[in-house]
Amino acid sequence: MTMPIVKTTRIVALGAIVALTLGLAGCGTSTGERAASGAGVGAAVGAGAAAATGGNVGQGAAIGAGAGAATGAATDEDDVSLD
């Protein structure tokens, strides 16, 4: 049995969103800045993913913000360089 095209497209899109979120969560020079930027990006991605999949947007934003903040805080300044 094959997966429908729509479901495969959503999986690929959500995978790309997760990868971008992890990359952008490292922005900032201090731990607090990286946590804040990660929370912002994570909230946006979580809300978008929830909306795309028919989930609760507020819950998706909250989960995304928590994951983004944790990832940003755990990322070292030298781990991600956008220079």
Number of C-alpha atoms within 10 A of each C-alpha: 3 5 8 8 9 8 11 12 12 14 13 11 14 18 12 11 18 18 11 14 26 19 18 21 28 30 23 22 11 15 17 13 17 26 26 22 22 31 27 20 25 32 26 20 23 30 23 19 22 18 15 13 14 9 14 13 19 14 14 21 24 17 18 27 25 19 22 31 27 18 22 31 23 15 22 16 16 9 10 15 11 9 3
